[in-house]
Structure formats: structure tokens, C-alpha cells
């Protein structure tokens, strides 16, 4: 996908949260896809030199690829990985396959800015990324969540990243944010395990997740498997795992005739409440 207005803003935010960009690995060589005014505004918001000429240099250097911007964030070593040499990646590797062990624990940050959804073997792809992060370093992902049908193989639920970046896999998920393309509102995503139900979203715009996870220990990835939290909770409690709607939905459905239920559901899809970001699942935040 590359780094657009919100993508560059997301990485500036990650740096502010303490992510160390000194040794950066990009999954796919990323380009910068925004104009001078937008980049200058983002830089100013995060305390960098905001002159238009400075932003213009970042956008024009290195044929529009992201390396100059990443160096601004503190990168002294930058490498990129791709399945082909089409965009001049540093290393050619298909992330459907295990990464060479020489890259294990080698980077202070591994960036996925829109590549993993194009990798059919997602468990292997994300495992490669996790292996490449050194202890104390971070994985930062900007990935499609809603309304990206046809863009890649996958659109991702928050659940998968909360469960993947777990202590059992050597990680702690520091923050997950959701934001819409071309939008200015950012929301912190609540862990489904914390509230005991699935985090859902019905909205009308392309929506991304920003994932910031830190590696705390080098352990075998996925040694204990990955399970969805609501099913795991039911199994532990010995409950039937048959699907039931969220409590807020089950309440009104039981009181309303079926045709009216369908009509209300249709209206909610066209006019999602509060932009679709329910307060139970999403907490509004301001960045910076």
C-alpha cells in the first residue's frame, strides 16, 4: 500500500511511542504517496522541521521511496524484502516460506505497511516478521481491516493481532489503533478478551489497523497455537460454543418481529451509529 497521509502519521506516532527505527526492515519496499503540504503538516504536528522545501526533499529523494523518511525517524540501516526485484528490494524472498535464520533477531523494527494481506500463507509471513525482530524491538503494521474486498487475500480482524502478539509468542501488544482512509479520527481498539465479546465494526470507508507490538523474549513462535478468545473462554468454562449474537443485539432481537429486524439491520449498514465505532469497542484518541 505504501505510506500515505495517515501511513506517515502512523509511523511518526510509533516513533513517539518509543519504537526504535535504527535498524529497519520493510516487508515490501514502501513508497511515499502524499503531497508536500500533507507531509509538512504531519512533520510539524510531531515536532519536526516543517518547511515545504524539507518535505519536498523527502518526497523526491530516492525516487519517492520511504528510505529518506525512515532516516528522519532515526533509521541508520534500512533493508527491504520482496518476492520480486520489481521495486528494487534489498533481498528477494517469498514470505510464504520461512525466512533465512541469518535475519533472526536482526532488526529494531520490522514494518509491514500493506504487504501481509497479499501473502497467502499469512501465519508463515507474520512468523517471519516476528522472528526478525530483536528482543526489545518492535513490529509495526499498517494493515487493512474493513471495506478492502478485492485488495488482497485478506482483511484483518483485531482479534488475530491481539492473539498473535501474546506473551506466549514472546510479544506484548503495546497499542492497536483503527482509522479510516482520508479520515482524521483515530480510535484505540479494545482487546476482545478484555470485554469478553467480539469487537465488530460496520462502516462505509476503507479502514486500517495500526499495530505496535514489542518483542520481550525469543521463544518458538506459535508453539502453543493461536485460538480466538471468545471460543477459548467458552471452552475453559465448559460452555456450548454455538454462535450467539452480542448481548446488545440479542436483547432487542428477541422483542422485534423478524421482518423489522432485517429492516433495522439494513438501516444500520447504510447509517452506522457514530460512524460505526462503538464506544464499547473503540476509544477515541488524539495523535499526536
Protein Blocks (a to p, Z undefined) as FASTA:
>chain_A
ZZafklmmmmmmmmmnopafkbccdehjadddddfklmmmmmmmnopafbfklmmmmmmg
gnhpaklmmmmnopabdcdddfbfklopabdcdfkbccdfklgokbfbdcdehjlmmpmb
lmlmmmmmmmmpcghiacdddddfehpghklmbdcdfklmmmmmgfknopacfbdcddde
hiabdcddddfklnopacddddfbdcddddddddfbdcdehklopadfklmmmmmnopaf
bdcddfklmmmmmmpcfklmmmmmmmmmmmcghhhpafklpccdddZZ
